[in-house]
Amino acid sequence: MNDINSKRDRHNLLFNCAHEFFWGIGLSFHTVYAIIPLFLKQLGAPQGICLSVAGLWSILVAFPQLFTAIIGRNIKDIKHAVIGVHIFAMPPIFFVGFIFAFFAPTGPYSWLIYYTCFIFYGIGIGIIIPIWTEFLNHTFSINKRGKYLGISFAWNSIGGFFGGLAVRFLLNSNIPFPKNFGWGFLIFFICILIGTVLFKWYRIEIDSKKIKNRTISELLAETNNIIRTDFNFRNYLISRIFLTANYPAISLYAIYTQNKFNFEIGEAGIFVIINVFASTIGSLLSGWIGDSYGHKSSILLSFTSYFIALIVALLAKNMLHVYIIFLFLGLGLGAFMPSAMNLIYKFASGGDNKIYMALTDTALAPFTFIAITIVGGISETIKMEIILMGIGILLLIGILIMIFFVNDPTNMRKKQIISYNNR
């Protein structure tokens, strides 16, 4: 049985790495930390809108997740389900790519065309995430999941490296603005289409007889029970609430540093390359640290890296410092996804992963909205340095809460087993 599981794990790892590789290439043309804020700025969008991108993204992704968790509570064919829900993300990207590549609107409100498509794309990803989370839960064996997810997301970053080169070439080419961005979005569409098709060849085995059908009332009762009784998960959410302050910072760095150093738009490609190089390291480190020392440690690597990026931004004196900002930002982004997903699996501990994922993003959405609204509203009147200092204080509080008030669910489970065996 172990040999069969190992072969299945290696087979799925190969296809998951390919899936993440193509997504990594595509996402290079649509990053919330560089490409989208600079694109909106070039289109003439208000500064508050440009700075809101990463936070708005988080809100849009959270919006449909509880609904998806409810609708998908009794899914038995998870492979076909994950392919089906990915279709929701594709039309907005194709539409915005087609419009800007062939019609190149540049009027005073042309940014609204992209912004509308961005909203629908974010909602589409929100529909995907609970089903995708459950799918990945069945992709690898439990004892290898942290490492293999780390390797998979590292390939996302490797794809991002090649995508970053392509972004730099495209933005420095003779293709005029905004057609160059439009063609980038079309490349993104092709990449996510390929990545979705690859799901067909994963080997997923689920014993449908063991799946107990649940009514909506049963699922809501389980959700209510998690909120009332899982105090450790609640402390985790409190920590993450303070850490939502990082979302406006992610979109702020590119605009803040361009205003400060007036670099060419093609530098965005370099930012992507640096970011994805660091993301590769962050993903691999996160998987290894999580499996070895617990996934709380790996998510602390992510948020500490975000905090360092902010400190470097405050102290930046030249373009070298700008590159260092995106280095640490990439390390944080790369470490975040493997650690956050594995923490969800550990908090769920055999329960419904979709509920825990949906609860996390839904609980954080209002605070993310508050963060981007405040930063967007004051960005025209208060110096960016002061805004960054305020964000830094909130990040530090969130990190300290995570360190002192959140117990690693893996270690808690081990202690429970030891205590039971000593009875």
C-alpha positions as CSV (number, residue, x, y, z in Angstrom):
1,M,0.0,0.0,0.0
2,N,2.9,2.4,0.8
3,D,4.4,1.7,-2.6
4,I,1.1,2.4,-4.3
5,N,0.7,5.7,-2.4
6,S,4.3,6.7,-3.1
7,K,3.8,6.2,-6.8
8,R,0.5,8.1,-6.7
9,D,2.2,10.9,-4.8
10,R,5.0,11.2,-7.3
11,H,2.6,11.1,-10.2
12,N,0.5,13.8,-8.8
13,L,3.5,15.8,-7.8
14,L,4.7,15.8,-11.4
15,F,1.3,17.1,-12.7
16,N,0.9,19.6,-9.8
17,C,4.3,21.1,-10.5
18,A,3.3,21.4,-14.2
19,H,0.0,23.0,-13.2
20,E,1.7,25.5,-10.9
21,F,4.4,26.2,-13.5
22,F,1.8,27.4,-16.1
23,W,-0.1,29.4,-13.5
24,G,3.2,30.9,-12.4
25,I,4.0,32.1,-16.0
26,G,0.5,33.4,-16.4
27,L,0.3,35.2,-13.0
28,S,3.5,37.1,-13.9
29,F,1.4,39.2,-16.2
30,H,-1.2,39.9,-13.5
31,T,0.6,40.5,-10.2
32,V,-1.2,42.4,-7.5
33,Y,2.2,43.8,-6.2
34,A,3.5,45.3,-9.4
35,I,1.7,44.8,-12.7
36,I,-1.9,45.6,-11.8
37,P,-1.1,48.8,-9.7
38,L,1.2,50.1,-12.4
39,F,-1.3,49.3,-15.1
40,L,-4.1,51.1,-13.3
41,K,-1.8,54.1,-12.7
42,Q,-0.9,54.3,-16.4
43,L,-4.6,54.1,-17.2
44,G,-5.3,57.1,-15.0
45,A,-7.1,55.4,-12.1
46,P,-7.2,57.3,-8.8
47,Q,-4.3,56.5,-6.4
48,G,-6.6,55.0,-3.8
49,I,-7.9,52.5,-6.4
50,C,-4.3,51.6,-7.4
51,L,-3.4,51.0,-3.7
52,S,-6.5,48.9,-3.1
53,V,-5.7,46.1,-5.5
54,A,-4.2,43.5,-3.2
55,G,-6.8,44.1,-0.5
56,L,-9.7,44.1,-2.9
57,W,-8.4,40.9,-4.3
58,S,-8.6,39.3,-0.8
59,I,-12.1,40.5,-0.3
60,L,-13.3,39.3,-3.7
61,V,-11.8,35.9,-3.2
62,A,-13.4,35.6,0.3
63,F,-16.9,36.7,-0.9
64,P,-18.2,33.5,-2.4
65,Q,-16.3,30.9,-0.4
66,L,-19.0,30.1,2.3
67,F,-21.5,29.7,-0.5
68,T,-19.1,27.4,-2.4
69,A,-18.5,25.4,0.7
70,I,-22.2,24.9,1.3
71,I,-22.9,24.0,-2.4
72,G,-19.9,21.7,-2.5
73,R,-20.5,20.0,0.9
74,N,-21.4,16.6,-0.6
75,I,-19.1,16.5,-3.7
76,K,-17.9,13.0,-4.5
77,D,-16.1,13.5,-7.8
78,I,-13.7,16.2,-6.6
79,K,-11.5,16.0,-9.8
80,H,-14.4,17.0,-12.2
81,A,-15.5,19.5,-9.6
82,V,-12.2,21.3,-9.5
83,I,-12.0,21.4,-13.3
84,G,-15.6,22.8,-13.5
85,V,-15.1,25.6,-11.0
86,H,-11.9,26.8,-12.7
87,I,-14.0,27.8,-15.7
88,F,-15.4,30.7,-13.6
89,A,-12.0,32.4,-13.6
90,M,-11.3,32.3,-17.4
91,P,-13.9,34.5,-19.2
92,P,-13.0,37.8,-17.3
93,I,-9.3,37.4,-18.1
94,F,-10.0,36.6,-21.8
95,F,-12.4,39.5,-22.2
96,V,-10.0,42.1,-20.7
97,G,-7.1,40.7,-22.7
98,F,-9.1,40.8,-25.9
99,I,-10.4,44.4,-25.3
100,F,-7.0,45.9,-24.5
101,A,-5.0,43.9,-27.0
102,F,-7.2,44.7,-30.0
103,F,-9.1,47.9,-29.1
104,A,-6.7,49.6,-26.7
105,P,-9.1,51.9,-24.8
106,T,-7.2,54.8,-23.1
107,G,-9.9,57.3,-22.2
108,P,-10.3,58.8,-18.7
109,Y,-12.5,55.9,-17.5
110,S,-10.9,53.0,-19.4
111,W,-9.5,51.7,-16.1
112,L,-13.1,50.8,-15.2
113,I,-13.2,48.2,-18.0
114,Y,-10.2,46.4,-16.4
115,Y,-11.4,47.0,-12.9
116,T,-14.8,45.4,-13.6
117,C,-13.1,42.3,-15.2
118,F,-10.8,42.1,-12.2
119,I,-13.8,42.0,-9.8
120,F,-15.4,39.1,-11.7
121,Y,-12.0,37.3,-11.9
122,G,-11.5,37.6,-8.2
123,I,-15.0,36.3,-7.5
124,G,-14.2,33.4,-9.8
125,I,-11.1,32.5,-7.9
126,G,-13.2,32.7,-4.7
127,I,-15.5,30.1,-6.1
128,I,-12.5,27.9,-6.9
129,I,-10.6,28.0,-3.6
130,P,-12.7,25.8,-1.3
131,I,-13.0,23.1,-3.9
132,W,-9.3,23.3,-4.9
133,T,-8.4,23.1,-1.2
134,E,-10.4,19.9,-0.8
135,F,-8.9,18.6,-4.0
136,L,-5.3,19.2,-2.8
137,N,-6.2,17.4,0.4
138,H,-6.6,14.2,-1.6
139,T,-3.7,14.8,-3.9
140,F,-0.8,13.8,-1.6
141,S,-0.4,11.6,1.5
142,I,-0.6,13.5,4.8
143,N,3.0,12.9,5.8
144,K,4.3,14.3,2.4
145,R,1.8,17.0,1.9
146,G,3.8,19.9,3.4
147,K,6.9,19.1,1.4
148,Y,5.1,18.3,-1.9
149,L,3.0,21.5,-1.7
150,G,6.2,23.4,-1.1
151,I,7.8,21.9,-4.1
152,S,4.7,22.5,-6.2
153,F,4.4,26.2,-5.3
154,A,8.2,26.5,-5.9
155,W,7.4,25.5,-9.5
156,N,4.8,28.2,-9.6
157,S,7.7,30.6,-8.8
158,I,10.0,29.0,-11.4
159,G,7.2,29.6,-14.0
160,G,7.0,33.1,-12.7
161,F,10.7,33.6,-13.4
162,F,10.2,32.9,-17.1
163,G,7.0,34.9,-17.0
164,G,8.9,37.8,-15.5
165,L,11.4,37.7,-18.4
166,A,8.5,37.7,-20.8
167,V,6.8,40.6,-19.0
168,R,10.0,42.7,-19.2
169,F,10.4,41.8,-22.9
170,L,6.7,42.7,-23.6
171,L,6.6,46.0,-21.7
172,N,9.9,47.1,-23.3
173,S,8.8,46.1,-26.8
174,N,7.4,48.3,-29.5
175,I,3.9,47.2,-28.7
176,P,2.2,50.4,-27.5
177,F,0.4,50.8,-24.2
178,P,-2.2,49.4,-23.3
179,K,-2.0,46.7,-26.0
180,N,1.2,45.3,-24.4
181,F,-0.7,44.6,-21.2
182,G,-3.7,43.2,-23.2
183,W,-1.4,40.6,-24.8
184,G,0.0,39.8,-21.4
185,F,-3.5,39.1,-20.1
186,L,-4.2,36.8,-23.1
187,I,-1.0,34.9,-22.3
188,F,-2.3,34.6,-18.8
189,F,-5.6,33.2,-20.1
190,I,-3.8,30.5,-22.2
191,C,-1.6,29.5,-19.2
192,I,-4.6,29.0,-16.8
193,L,-6.4,27.0,-19.5
194,I,-3.5,24.6,-19.8
195,G,-3.1,24.4,-16.0
196,T,-6.8,23.5,-15.7
197,V,-6.7,20.8,-18.4
198,L,-3.8,19.1,-16.5
199,F,-6.2,18.3,-13.6
200,K,-7.6,15.5,-15.9
201,W,-4.5,13.3,-15.4
202,Y,-4.2,13.5,-11.6
203,R,-4.8,10.3,-9.7
204,I,-7.4,10.9,-7.0
205,E,-8.9,8.1,-5.0
206,I,-11.8,8.8,-2.7
207,D,-14.0,6.1,-1.1
208,S,-17.4,7.7,-1.9
209,K,-19.1,5.2,0.4
210,K,-17.4,6.8,3.4
211,I,-18.6,10.2,2.5
212,K,-21.7,11.1,4.6
213,N,-24.2,13.4,3.0
214,R,-24.8,16.5,5.1
215,T,-27.7,18.8,5.0
216,I,-27.2,22.6,5.0
217,S,-28.4,22.8,8.6
218,E,-25.7,20.2,9.6
219,L,-23.0,22.1,7.9
220,L,-24.1,25.4,9.5
221,A,-24.2,23.7,12.9
222,E,-20.6,22.5,12.3
223,T,-19.6,26.0,11.3
224,N,-21.1,27.5,14.4
225,N,-19.4,24.8,16.6
226,I,-16.0,25.7,15.1
227,I,-16.5,29.4,15.9
228,R,-17.7,28.7,19.5
229,T,-15.3,26.0,20.6
230,D,-12.1,26.2,18.6
231,F,-10.3,28.9,20.6
232,N,-6.9,28.3,19.0
233,F,-8.4,28.8,15.6
234,R,-10.0,31.9,16.9
235,N,-6.7,33.3,18.1
236,Y,-5.2,32.5,14.7
237,L,-8.0,34.6,13.1
238,I,-7.3,37.5,15.5
239,S,-3.6,37.4,14.5
240,R,-4.5,37.4,10.9
241,I,-6.9,40.3,11.4
242,F,-4.0,42.6,12.4
243,L,-2.0,41.1,9.5
244,T,-4.6,42.2,6.9
245,A,-2.8,45.6,7.1
246,N,-0.2,44.0,4.8
247,Y,-2.6,43.9,1.9
248,P,-2.5,47.7,1.0
249,A,1.3,47.6,1.5
250,I,1.6,44.9,-1.2
251,S,0.1,47.2,-3.8
252,L,1.7,50.3,-2.3
253,Y,5.4,49.3,-2.9
254,A,5.5,49.6,-6.7
255,I,3.7,53.0,-6.7
256,Y,5.6,54.4,-3.7
257,T,9.0,53.5,-5.1
258,Q,8.1,54.7,-8.7
259,N,7.0,58.0,-7.2
260,K,10.3,58.1,-5.3
261,F,12.8,56.9,-8.0
262,N,10.8,57.5,-11.2
263,F,11.9,54.1,-12.8
264,E,10.6,52.9,-16.2
265,I,7.5,50.7,-16.3
266,G,9.7,47.8,-17.7
267,E,11.3,47.5,-14.2
268,A,8.1,45.7,-13.3
269,G,9.5,42.6,-15.1
270,I,12.6,42.8,-12.9
271,F,10.4,43.0,-9.8
272,V,8.5,39.9,-10.9
273,I,11.8,38.0,-11.5
274,I,13.2,38.9,-8.1
275,N,9.9,38.2,-6.5
276,V,9.4,34.7,-8.0
277,F,13.1,33.8,-7.3
278,A,12.5,34.6,-3.6
279,S,9.0,32.9,-3.7
280,T,10.7,29.6,-4.9
281,I,13.0,29.7,-1.8
282,G,10.0,30.7,0.4
283,S,7.9,27.8,-0.8
284,L,10.6,25.2,-0.4
285,L,11.6,26.6,3.1
286,S,7.9,26.7,4.1
287,G,7.3,23.1,3.2
288,W,10.4,21.9,5.0
289,I,10.0,24.0,8.1
290,G,6.3,23.1,8.3
291,D,6.9,19.4,8.2
292,S,9.8,19.6,10.6
293,Y,8.8,22.2,13.1
294,G,5.1,22.9,12.5
295,H,3.3,25.1,10.0
296,K,2.9,27.9,12.5
297,S,6.7,28.4,12.2
298,S,6.4,28.5,8.4
299,I,3.7,31.1,8.3
300,L,5.7,33.2,10.8
301,L,8.5,33.1,8.1
302,S,6.0,34.6,5.7
303,F,4.8,37.4,7.9
304,T,8.3,38.2,9.2
305,S,9.4,38.6,5.6
306,Y,6.5,41.0,4.9
307,F,7.6,43.0,7.9
308,I,11.2,43.2,6.7
309,A,10.1,44.3,3.2
310,L,8.2,47.2,4.9
311,I,11.2,48.2,6.9
312,V,13.4,48.2,3.8
313,A,10.8,50.3,2.0
314,L,10.9,52.9,4.7
315,L,14.7,53.0,4.6
316,A,15.0,52.8,0.7
317,K,17.6,55.2,-0.8
318,N,18.2,53.7,-4.2
319,M,17.0,51.0,-6.7
320,L,19.0,48.3,-5.0
321,H,16.8,48.8,-1.9
322,V,13.7,48.6,-4.1
323,Y,14.9,45.2,-5.4
324,I,15.4,44.1,-1.8
325,I,11.8,45.1,-1.0
326,F,10.6,42.7,-3.7
327,L,13.0,40.0,-2.6
328,F,11.5,39.9,0.9
329,L,8.0,40.4,-0.4
330,G,8.6,37.3,-2.7
331,L,9.9,35.3,0.3
332,G,6.7,36.2,2.2
333,L,4.4,35.4,-0.7
334,G,6.1,32.1,-1.4
335,A,6.1,30.9,2.2
336,F,2.5,32.0,2.7
337,M,0.4,29.7,0.5
338,P,1.9,26.3,1.6
339,S,1.9,27.2,5.2
340,A,-1.6,28.7,5.2
341,M,-3.1,25.7,3.4
342,N,-1.4,23.2,5.6
343,L,-2.5,25.1,8.8
344,I,-6.1,24.8,7.5
345,Y,-5.7,21.1,7.1
346,K,-4.2,20.8,10.6
347,F,-6.9,23.0,12.2
348,A,-9.6,20.9,10.4
349,S,-7.9,17.7,11.6
350,G,-10.0,15.4,9.5
351,G,-13.0,17.7,9.4
352,D,-14.3,19.8,6.5
353,N,-11.3,21.7,5.1
354,K,-13.7,23.8,2.9
355,I,-15.4,25.3,6.0
356,Y,-12.1,26.3,7.7
357,M,-10.8,27.9,4.5
358,A,-14.1,29.7,3.9
359,L,-14.3,30.9,7.5
360,T,-10.7,32.2,7.4
361,D,-11.1,34.3,4.3
362,T,-14.7,35.4,5.1
363,A,-13.7,36.5,8.7
364,L,-10.8,38.5,7.3
365,A,-12.6,40.2,4.5
366,P,-14.3,43.1,6.5
367,F,-11.0,44.0,8.1
368,T,-9.2,43.9,4.7
369,F,-11.9,46.3,3.4
370,I,-11.3,48.6,6.4
371,A,-7.5,48.5,5.7
372,I,-7.7,49.3,2.0
373,T,-10.4,52.0,2.6
374,I,-8.4,53.8,5.2
375,V,-5.1,53.6,3.3
376,G,-6.8,54.6,0.0
377,G,-8.6,57.5,1.6
378,I,-5.6,59.0,3.3
379,S,-3.0,58.3,0.7
380,E,-3.5,61.6,-1.0
381,T,-3.2,63.7,2.1
382,I,-0.7,61.8,4.4
383,K,2.8,60.9,3.5
384,M,3.4,57.3,2.4
385,E,6.1,56.9,5.1
386,I,3.6,57.6,7.9
387,I,1.2,55.1,6.3
388,L,3.9,52.4,6.1
389,M,4.8,53.0,9.8
390,G,1.2,52.5,10.8
391,I,1.0,49.3,8.7
392,G,4.3,48.1,10.3
393,I,2.9,48.5,13.9
394,L,-0.1,46.4,13.0
395,L,2.0,43.8,11.4
396,L,4.2,43.6,14.5
397,I,1.1,43.2,16.7
398,G,-0.2,40.4,14.5
399,I,3.1,38.6,14.5
400,L,3.4,38.8,18.3
401,I,-0.2,37.4,18.7
402,M,0.8,34.5,16.4
403,I,3.9,33.8,18.4
404,F,2.4,33.9,22.0
405,F,-1.3,33.1,21.6
406,V,-1.5,30.6,18.7
407,N,-0.5,27.0,19.4
408,D,0.7,25.0,16.4
409,P,-2.2,22.6,15.7
410,T,0.3,19.8,14.8
411,N,2.0,20.1,18.2
412,M,-1.4,20.2,20.0
413,R,-2.4,17.0,18.3
414,K,0.8,15.3,19.3
415,K,0.3,16.4,22.9
416,Q,-3.2,15.0,22.9
417,I,-2.0,11.7,21.6
418,I,0.8,11.5,24.2
419,S,-1.6,12.4,27.0
420,Y,-4.1,9.7,25.8
421,N,-1.4,7.1,25.6
422,N,-0.1,7.9,29.2
423,R,-3.5,7.2,30.7
